[in-house]
Amino acid sequence: MTTERESTPQRRPGGRPRFYSRRKVCQPCVDKKELDYKDVDYIKKFLSERYMIEARRKSGMCAKCQRSLAKAVKKARHLALLPFSPAQKGALPVHYRPRS
């Protein structure tokens, strides 16, 4: 005999069931793709809108791929394939307004 408590999913005091997050997978390992500094479009997937490298817990990368991503991003920045910051996308600063 099962009791009512065993048959229902675990609930929090608020009445909602617990949230179980799925483990993220390392995208370069799944794609079997090596991170290369020349493949800028693929590298941009792992950068924030401020061109900062996303954390492992956010992107789901393994440690090995995260290290190779960091090297690829740094090399692409050094060769001016990627900007260091959003202000470097154009020639003018972000908050530039010409005087009239």
N, C-alpha and C positions, 0 to 999 in steps of 0.2 A: 504494500500500500504506500502510495506517495502522498505526502502532505502538500498542502497548497503552496507552502514556501519553496519546496523543491521544484515544482513545475513551472513557476513563474520566473522570468529573468531577474537578476539582481537589480534592485532599484535604490536610488539614492534617496535621502530624506525629502528632496524636492519633488519626487514622483517620476523623474525621468530615468531611463535605464543608463547604465554606465557606458561611456564612450571608449571604444577600443580602436586605437589608430593602427592602420596598417604600416608595416615597416616599409620605408622607401627603398627603392632599388637604385643601384648606381647606374646611371644612364649610359656612360661610356662603356661600362662592362657589358650591359645588355646589348648595345649597338655593336659591340666588338670593334669600337672605333678608338684609335689612338688620338689623344689630345695633341694637336699641332698648333703652333703659334700662327701659322698661315691661314688656318681655318677660322677666321674671325667670326663668321656668323654662328658657328657652333659654340664657340667660346662665349659669345654674348648671352647665351641661354643661362649661363651660370653666374652672370654678373647682375647686380642690382641696377636700378635706374640711375644711381649715382656712380656707376662703374666700379663698385666695390665687389670683391669676390664673396659670394654667398657662403655662409657657414655650412659645415658638413651636415649638421642636424636639419638644416632647412632644405638643402639640395638633395640629400640622401646619398651622397657620394661615399665611396670607400676611401680609406686613408691614402692608399697608393694613388688613386686617381686625383684626389684633392691636391696632393703634392705636385703631381705633373700638371694639373690645371694652374696652380700658382706659378710654376716656372713658365708655362706657356703664356700666361697673361702678362707676366713681367717682361718677357722677351718681346711680346707684341706691343706693349707700351713703349719699350725702349726704341723699337723700330718705327714708332708712330703709326702703327696699325690700329691701336686702340687708344682712346684718350685716358689721361690720368684722372680727370674729373669732368663733370658735365660742362663746366665753363670752357673747356678746351675743344669742345665740338666745333664751335665757330670761332671766328677771329675776335669777336667782341665779348666782353664779360657778360655774365648772366643778367645783371641789373643795369645794363648800359642804356641810357636814354640820351639821344643827342640834344644839345641845347638849341633852343630856337631863338 
